[in-house]
């Protein structure tokens, strides 16, 4: 299975989901963007063309994390 782009995963996620996008560079992570899916302009998705390398929901939190190589 191939990697999915940020814009496609956000479209599938939808709703009031909180999202954080991180740049993954080696063992360091830098937050690039955070927000709520319903507030996104889907004609201009932040980092939309980048492929998601990792995604997770942290135990006990209601935030979906995406990692990309930016």
N, C-alpha and C positions, 0 to 999 in steps of 0.2 A: 504494500500500500504506500502511495506517495505522501509527501508532506502536504498539509493544508495551509492555505494562505490566511493571514490574520483576518482579512475582510470576509472570507467564507466562514470561518469559525465563529466570528461575531454575529454573522447573519443567522447561523444555526442556533446560537446561544439565545439571543433576543432577551426581551423583558428588562427587568430592573436589576439584572446581574451586574455586580461590581467587578471591574476588570483592571488588572495592572499588567502592562507590557514591560518586560525587562530585556535589556540588551545582555546577551550572554557572551562574555569574552573571557575565555580561559576559566579561571575559578572566581572571577569577579562578575557581579551583577549590578547594572545601573538601571534605575527606573526611567523609562522613556515617556510613558503616558499612563494615566489612570483616569477612570471615569465610570459612568453607567451606560450600558449598552443602548438603552432607549434615548439617550442624549446625543448619540453619534449621528452626524450627517453622513448617511451611507453613500453619498456621492463623493465623499472625501474622507474615507476611513483612515485614522492615524496608523501609519505603517502597514496599510492594507495589502500591499503587494509583497510583503516579506513572508517567508515561510515560517510557520510555527515549529520550533525544534523541540519544545516541551510544553506541556500544560498540566496544571494541577489545581486542586482546591485544597487549601491548607486546613487540616483538621481543626475544628472549632472556629473557623472563620467563614464568612460568606463572600469570599473574594476569589475569583478565577484568575490564576496567573498564567500568562503566556511568556515564553522565552523565545527570542529571535536573535539572529546574528546580524546586527546592524552595522 
